[in-house]
């Protein structure tokens, strides 16, 4: 990393400037990136909400928000709290990131509108509907194979296997390496945290994965009928440059694979732990979409994203200085009893409108249509073919600096 001349004498903390919090802001000496906390963050979420609307965490010299209303407000306020300076601890204004910033996730207006239009067009409900047969046929085949095994390791056998099969086909990739796709997502999302063991382990694969992903996303390595070709078409009409088109295709792969893998795994965990909810879903398959939304709220696959104060501003009436990093703890907001009443209960008929698992505002996840399409295909196949989903061992959560995902989930699928 390089440091800009204007900040060369500033002592940075994890790539951003330290701050002096306003008087009255609660101070909590906690490490939100502690491995054991990340495996089970429920107590952290509760304490963060209890302490106040905004909390100062001195270990990283950041502010954190976890109550629903204030978290949604900060996350959505793209004028005062910027994405372009990085959604993790590193402030891109002060230090260079490990890769070029995402031109969809780490960009502000008006540039964000230009690139998001391209992504929204490629991932529109109409386009995603065109992949419905691919998704469902693949899900049917995979579930049949897993039923023959009986007891499976759901993370590798289903949660990873399905997206890494269908999504490269949807994008039009000619070169497919499922392991590289999963590891690339881990790199992107663990990089938003501090320089801890999780980040170092993820980044240790960069030398092999980054050249592969760059090559696999070039125009000549994509078919003419996939999502990737739709993005490159925007380079032909001048909306994007060729390089920007390649960056957006890479964005498909980091966001479109990792979060969907996590969503499927978390859904299987929720339904195996709550058999009465699985049976309710079988009785009424129209609840597939609300069930998935409840999985997202209940497990928050993306648990934390950051923002940077672009200038002097405020949170909950407290002054906030320019350059302040703010952790938006989406997982805490999605479990706020003031918003949800009984957040600890997993209920597929809740219809949790307004959850922030996919973000909020202009930076709401642009790929959520395709994620929902994939989940609906998997759950639809399971409903049709599987009578019961039973735990076959202890679930193990995988700590991540931004993603809350399972590492292992042994389950038994009992056929109808």
C-alpha positions as CSV (number, residue, x, y, z in Angstrom):
1,X,0.0,0.0,0.0
2,X,1.1,3.6,-0.6
3,X,0.4,6.5,1.6
4,X,-0.6,9.9,0.1
5,X,1.8,12.8,0.7
6,X,-0.7,14.8,2.6
7,X,-1.1,12.1,5.2
8,X,2.4,10.7,5.3
9,X,3.0,12.0,8.8
10,X,-0.4,10.9,10.1
11,X,-0.5,7.8,12.3
12,X,-3.3,5.7,10.7
13,X,-5.2,3.0,12.4
14,X,-6.0,0.1,10.0
15,X,-5.7,2.6,7.1
16,X,-7.9,5.4,8.4
17,X,-7.3,8.4,10.6
18,X,-8.0,8.1,14.4
19,X,-10.7,10.3,15.8
20,X,-11.7,11.9,19.1
21,X,-15.3,11.0,19.7
22,X,-17.8,13.6,20.8
23,X,-18.5,13.9,24.5
24,X,-21.4,11.7,25.5
25,X,-20.8,8.9,23.0
26,X,-20.5,5.6,24.9
27,X,-17.0,4.0,24.7
28,X,-16.8,0.2,24.4
29,X,-13.4,-1.6,24.4
30,X,-14.4,-4.5,22.2
31,X,-12.9,-6.2,19.1
32,X,-15.8,-6.7,16.7
33,X,-13.4,-8.8,14.5
34,X,-12.5,-11.3,17.3
35,X,-12.9,-14.8,15.9
36,X,-15.0,-16.2,18.7
37,X,-17.3,-13.1,18.5
38,X,-17.7,-13.6,14.8
39,X,-18.7,-17.2,15.3
40,X,-21.6,-16.1,17.6
41,X,-22.2,-12.4,17.5
42,X,-25.6,-12.3,19.2
43,X,-24.3,-11.0,22.6
44,X,-22.2,-8.3,20.7
45,X,-25.2,-7.2,18.7
46,X,-27.4,-6.9,21.9
47,X,-24.8,-5.0,23.8
48,X,-24.1,-2.6,20.9
49,X,-27.8,-1.7,20.7
50,X,-28.1,-1.4,24.5
51,X,-25.2,1.0,24.8
52,X,-26.7,3.7,22.6
53,X,-27.5,4.9,19.1
54,X,-23.8,5.3,18.3
55,X,-20.8,3.8,20.1
56,X,-17.1,4.5,20.0
57,X,-14.8,1.5,19.6
58,X,-11.2,2.7,20.6
59,X,-9.4,-0.4,19.4
60,X,-10.0,0.7,15.8
61,X,-11.0,4.4,16.5
62,X,-14.3,3.9,14.8
63,X,-17.9,4.6,15.5
64,X,-20.5,1.8,15.3
65,X,-24.2,1.8,14.9
66,X,-26.5,-1.2,15.5
67,X,-30.0,0.0,16.3
68,X,-32.3,-0.5,13.3
69,X,-33.4,3.1,12.6
70,X,-30.0,4.8,13.0
71,X,-28.2,2.0,11.1
72,X,-30.6,2.3,8.2
73,X,-30.3,6.1,8.2
74,X,-26.5,6.1,8.2
75,X,-26.2,3.4,5.6
76,X,-28.7,5.2,3.3
77,X,-27.2,8.7,3.7
78,X,-24.9,8.6,0.7
79,X,-24.4,12.4,0.8
80,X,-22.8,12.5,4.3
81,X,-21.5,8.9,4.7
82,X,-19.4,7.9,1.6
83,X,-18.8,4.5,0.0
84,X,-16.0,5.8,-2.3
85,X,-13.5,5.9,0.6
86,X,-14.0,2.1,1.2
87,X,-16.7,0.0,2.9
88,X,-14.1,-1.4,5.3
89,X,-11.6,0.1,7.8
90,X,-9.2,1.2,5.0
91,X,-9.8,4.9,3.9
92,X,-9.1,4.9,0.2
93,X,-8.4,8.7,0.4
94,X,-5.5,8.0,2.7
95,X,-4.2,4.6,1.5
96,X,-4.5,2.6,-1.7
97,X,-6.7,-0.5,-1.5
98,X,-5.3,-3.9,-2.5
99,X,-7.3,-3.8,-5.7
100,X,-8.9,-1.1,-7.8
101,X,-12.1,0.1,-5.9
102,X,-15.3,-1.5,-7.1
103,X,-17.1,0.9,-9.4
104,X,-20.5,-0.3,-8.1
105,X,-19.9,-0.8,-4.4
106,X,-17.2,1.7,-3.6
107,X,-18.3,4.8,-5.6
108,X,-20.6,7.8,-5.0
109,X,-22.9,9.8,-7.1
110,X,-23.1,10.6,-9.9
111,X,-20.7,7.8,-11.0
112,X,-22.7,5.3,-9.0
113,X,-25.8,6.0,-11.1
114,X,-23.9,5.4,-14.3
115,X,-22.5,2.0,-13.4
116,X,-25.6,0.9,-11.4
117,X,-27.8,1.4,-14.4
118,X,-25.7,-1.1,-16.4
119,X,-25.8,-3.6,-13.5
120,X,-29.6,-3.1,-13.0
121,X,-30.3,-3.7,-16.6
122,X,-28.2,-6.9,-16.7
123,X,-29.8,-8.1,-13.4
124,X,-33.4,-7.0,-14.0
125,X,-36.3,-9.2,-13.0
126,X,-37.0,-9.9,-16.7
127,X,-33.4,-11.1,-17.3
128,X,-33.3,-13.1,-14.1
129,X,-36.6,-14.8,-15.1
130,X,-34.9,-16.0,-18.2
131,X,-32.6,-18.1,-16.1
132,X,-35.4,-19.8,-14.1
133,X,-35.3,-23.0,-16.1
134,X,-31.5,-23.3,-15.7
135,X,-31.7,-22.7,-12.0
136,X,-34.6,-25.1,-11.4
137,X,-33.2,-27.9,-13.6
138,X,-29.8,-27.7,-11.9
139,X,-31.4,-27.6,-8.5
140,X,-33.6,-30.7,-9.3
141,X,-30.6,-32.6,-10.5
142,X,-28.4,-31.7,-7.5
143,X,-31.1,-32.4,-5.0
144,X,-31.7,-35.9,-6.6
145,X,-28.0,-36.6,-6.3
146,X,-27.9,-35.5,-2.6
147,X,-31.0,-37.5,-1.7
148,X,-29.1,-40.6,-3.0
149,X,-26.4,-39.8,-0.5
150,X,-28.8,-39.2,2.4
151,X,-26.5,-37.4,4.8
152,X,-24.6,-34.5,3.3
153,X,-22.2,-31.7,4.2
154,X,-24.6,-29.0,3.1
155,X,-22.1,-26.2,2.7
156,X,-19.9,-27.9,0.1
157,X,-22.5,-30.3,-1.4
158,X,-25.2,-27.8,-1.9
159,X,-24.6,-24.2,-0.8
160,X,-21.3,-23.9,-2.7
161,X,-22.1,-26.4,-5.4
162,X,-25.3,-24.8,-6.7
163,X,-24.1,-21.1,-7.2
164,X,-20.7,-22.1,-8.6
165,X,-22.5,-24.2,-11.2
166,X,-25.3,-21.9,-12.3
167,X,-23.9,-18.4,-11.8
168,X,-20.8,-18.9,-14.2
169,X,-23.3,-20.2,-16.8
170,X,-25.5,-17.1,-16.3
171,X,-22.5,-14.8,-16.6
172,X,-21.3,-16.7,-19.6
173,X,-17.9,-17.8,-18.3
174,X,-15.9,-20.2,-20.4
175,X,-13.4,-20.8,-17.7
176,X,-14.9,-22.1,-14.4
177,X,-13.1,-22.9,-11.2
178,X,-15.5,-23.3,-8.4
179,X,-12.9,-23.2,-5.7
180,X,-11.4,-20.0,-7.1
181,X,-14.9,-18.4,-7.2
182,X,-15.5,-19.1,-3.5
183,X,-12.0,-18.1,-2.4
184,X,-12.3,-14.8,-4.4
185,X,-15.4,-13.9,-2.5
186,X,-13.6,-14.6,0.8
187,X,-10.8,-12.3,-0.3
188,X,-13.0,-9.4,-1.2
189,X,-15.1,-9.5,1.9
190,X,-12.4,-10.3,4.5
191,X,-10.3,-7.5,3.0
192,X,-12.8,-5.0,4.5
193,X,-11.6,-5.9,8.0
194,X,-8.4,-5.2,9.9
195,X,-5.1,-6.9,9.2
196,X,-6.0,-10.0,11.2
197,X,-5.5,-13.7,10.6
198,X,-8.8,-13.9,8.6
199,X,-7.7,-11.2,6.2
200,X,-4.2,-12.6,5.8
201,X,-5.4,-16.1,5.2
202,X,-7.9,-14.9,2.5
203,X,-5.3,-12.7,0.9
204,X,-2.7,-15.5,0.8
205,X,-4.5,-16.9,-2.3
206,X,-4.3,-13.6,-4.2
207,X,-1.3,-14.5,-6.3
208,X,-3.2,-17.4,-7.8
209,X,-6.7,-16.2,-7.9
210,X,-6.5,-12.6,-9.0
211,X,-4.8,-13.3,-12.3
212,X,-7.2,-16.1,-13.0
213,X,-10.3,-13.9,-12.2
214,X,-9.0,-11.1,-14.3
215,X,-8.4,-13.3,-17.3
216,X,-11.7,-15.2,-16.9
217,X,-13.7,-11.9,-17.0
218,X,-12.2,-10.5,-20.3
219,X,-14.6,-10.2,-23.2
220,X,-13.0,-13.1,-25.2
221,X,-13.5,-15.5,-22.3
222,X,-17.2,-14.9,-22.1
223,X,-20.0,-16.3,-24.3
224,X,-22.2,-13.9,-26.3
225,X,-25.4,-14.8,-24.5
226,X,-24.6,-14.2,-20.9
227,X,-24.8,-11.4,-18.3
228,X,-21.1,-10.6,-19.0
229,X,-21.8,-9.9,-22.6
230,X,-24.6,-7.5,-21.6
231,X,-22.2,-5.6,-19.5
232,X,-19.6,-5.4,-22.3
233,X,-22.3,-4.1,-24.6
234,X,-22.3,-1.0,-22.5
235,X,-18.6,-0.5,-23.5
236,X,-19.6,-0.5,-27.1
237,X,-22.2,2.3,-26.7
238,X,-19.8,4.4,-24.6
239,X,-21.6,4.0,-21.3
240,X,-18.5,2.2,-19.9
241,X,-14.9,1.8,-20.9
242,X,-13.7,-1.7,-21.7
243,X,-11.8,-1.8,-18.4
244,X,-14.8,-0.7,-16.4
245,X,-16.9,-3.5,-18.0
246,X,-14.3,-6.0,-16.9
247,X,-14.5,-4.6,-13.3
248,X,-18.3,-4.9,-13.3
249,X,-18.1,-8.5,-14.4
250,X,-15.7,-9.2,-11.6
251,X,-18.2,-7.5,-9.2
252,X,-20.8,-10.1,-10.4
253,X,-18.5,-12.9,-9.2
254,X,-17.6,-11.5,-5.8
255,X,-21.1,-10.4,-4.8
256,X,-23.1,-12.9,-6.8
257,X,-21.3,-16.1,-5.6
258,X,-20.2,-15.5,-2.0
259,X,-23.4,-14.0,-0.7
260,X,-25.6,-16.6,-2.5
261,X,-23.5,-19.4,-1.1
262,X,-24.0,-17.9,2.3
263,X,-27.7,-17.4,1.8
264,X,-28.3,-21.0,0.8
265,X,-26.3,-22.4,3.7
266,X,-27.9,-20.2,6.2
267,X,-31.4,-21.1,4.8
268,X,-30.6,-24.8,5.3
269,X,-29.4,-24.2,8.8
270,X,-32.6,-22.2,9.7
271,X,-34.9,-24.8,8.3
272,X,-33.1,-27.8,9.8
273,X,-33.1,-26.1,13.2
274,X,-36.8,-25.2,12.9
275,X,-38.6,-28.3,11.5
276,X,-42.0,-26.9,12.1
277,X,-41.1,-24.0,9.8
278,X,-39.9,-26.4,7.1
279,X,-43.2,-28.3,7.3
280,X,-45.1,-24.9,7.1
281,X,-43.1,-24.1,4.0
282,X,-43.9,-27.5,2.4
283,X,-47.6,-26.9,3.1
284,X,-47.5,-23.4,1.5
285,X,-44.7,-23.0,-1.1
286,X,-45.9,-19.5,-1.8
287,X,-44.0,-18.6,1.4
288,X,-40.6,-19.3,-0.3
289,X,-39.9,-15.6,-0.9
290,X,-40.9,-14.5,2.6
291,X,-39.0,-17.4,4.0
292,X,-35.8,-16.3,2.3
293,X,-36.3,-12.7,3.5
294,X,-36.6,-14.1,7.0
295,X,-33.4,-16.1,6.6
296,X,-31.7,-12.9,5.5
297,X,-33.0,-10.9,8.5
298,X,-32.3,-13.7,11.0
299,X,-28.7,-14.5,9.9
300,X,-27.5,-11.3,8.1
301,X,-25.1,-12.9,5.6
302,X,-23.4,-9.5,5.3
303,X,-23.0,-8.6,9.0
304,X,-21.1,-5.3,8.8
305,X,-20.2,-2.7,6.2
306,X,-18.5,0.6,6.7
307,X,-19.0,4.2,5.6
308,X,-16.7,7.3,5.9
309,X,-17.9,10.7,6.9
310,X,-17.2,12.9,3.8
311,X,-17.3,16.1,6.0
312,X,-18.3,17.2,9.4
313,X,-21.8,15.8,10.1
314,X,-23.7,14.2,12.9
315,X,-25.2,10.9,14.1
316,X,-28.1,10.9,16.5
317,X,-27.3,14.5,17.4
318,X,-23.6,13.8,18.2
319,X,-21.1,15.7,16.0
320,X,-19.0,13.5,13.7
321,X,-15.7,14.7,12.2
322,X,-14.6,14.4,8.6
323,X,-12.9,11.1,7.8
324,X,-14.6,9.2,10.6
325,X,-15.1,5.5,9.9
326,X,-18.6,4.2,10.9
327,X,-19.4,0.5,11.1
328,X,-22.9,-0.2,10.1
329,X,-23.6,-3.4,12.0
330,X,-26.4,-4.8,9.8
331,X,-26.6,-8.0,11.8
332,X,-27.5,-6.0,15.0
333,X,-30.1,-3.9,13.2
334,X,-31.8,-7.0,11.8
335,X,-32.2,-8.3,15.4
336,X,-33.4,-5.1,17.0
337,X,-36.5,-5.9,19.1
338,X,-37.7,-2.3,18.7
339,X,-38.2,-3.0,15.0
340,X,-39.0,-6.7,14.9
341,X,-40.7,-7.5,18.3
342,X,-39.5,-11.0,18.6
343,X,-36.3,-11.0,16.5
344,X,-34.9,-14.2,18.1
345,X,-37.8,-16.2,16.6
346,X,-37.3,-17.6,13.0
347,X,-40.8,-17.3,11.4
348,X,-41.2,-17.8,7.7
349,X,-44.5,-15.8,7.6
350,X,-43.0,-12.7,9.2
351,X,-42.5,-10.9,5.9
352,X,-39.7,-8.7,7.3
353,X,-40.0,-5.7,5.0
354,X,-37.2,-3.3,5.5
355,X,-34.5,-5.6,6.7
356,X,-31.0,-4.4,5.9
357,X,-29.4,-7.7,4.9
358,X,-29.1,-6.4,1.3
359,X,-28.2,-2.9,2.5
360,X,-30.4,0.1,1.9
361,X,-30.8,3.2,-0.2
362,X,-28.9,3.6,-3.5
363,X,-26.4,1.0,-2.3
364,X,-28.9,-1.8,-1.8
365,X,-27.6,-5.0,-3.3
366,X,-28.0,-4.8,-7.1
367,X,-27.7,-8.6,-7.4
368,X,-30.6,-9.4,-5.0
369,X,-32.9,-10.4,-7.8
370,X,-30.6,-13.2,-9.0
371,X,-29.9,-14.3,-5.4
372,X,-33.6,-14.6,-4.8
373,X,-34.0,-16.5,-8.1
374,X,-31.3,-19.0,-7.1
375,X,-32.7,-19.5,-3.6
376,X,-36.3,-20.0,-4.9
377,X,-35.0,-22.7,-7.3
378,X,-33.2,-24.5,-4.5
379,X,-36.0,-24.3,-2.0
380,X,-38.6,-25.2,-4.7
381,X,-36.6,-28.4,-5.5
382,X,-36.3,-29.3,-1.8
383,X,-40.0,-28.8,-1.1
384,X,-40.9,-31.0,-4.0
385,X,-38.5,-33.9,-3.1
386,X,-37.6,-33.7,0.6
387,X,-39.9,-34.6,3.5
388,X,-37.5,-33.6,6.3
389,X,-34.2,-31.8,6.8
390,X,-32.6,-33.1,10.0
391,X,-29.3,-32.0,11.7
392,X,-26.7,-34.8,11.4
393,X,-24.1,-33.1,13.6
394,X,-23.0,-29.8,14.9
395,X,-23.1,-26.8,12.6
396,X,-19.9,-24.8,12.6
397,X,-19.9,-21.1,11.7
398,X,-17.0,-19.6,9.7
399,X,-15.8,-16.3,11.1
400,X,-15.5,-13.6,8.5
401,X,-14.7,-9.9,8.7
402,X,-17.9,-9.0,6.8
403,X,-19.8,-12.3,6.0
404,X,-21.6,-14.5,8.5
405,X,-21.5,-18.0,6.9
406,X,-21.4,-21.6,7.8
407,X,-18.2,-23.6,7.5
408,X,-19.8,-27.0,8.0
409,X,-23.5,-28.1,8.1
410,X,-24.0,-31.8,8.3
411,X,-27.7,-32.6,7.5
412,X,-29.8,-35.6,6.5
413,X,-32.3,-35.2,3.6
414,X,-35.2,-37.6,4.0
415,X,-37.2,-38.0,0.8
416,X,-40.9,-37.7,0.4
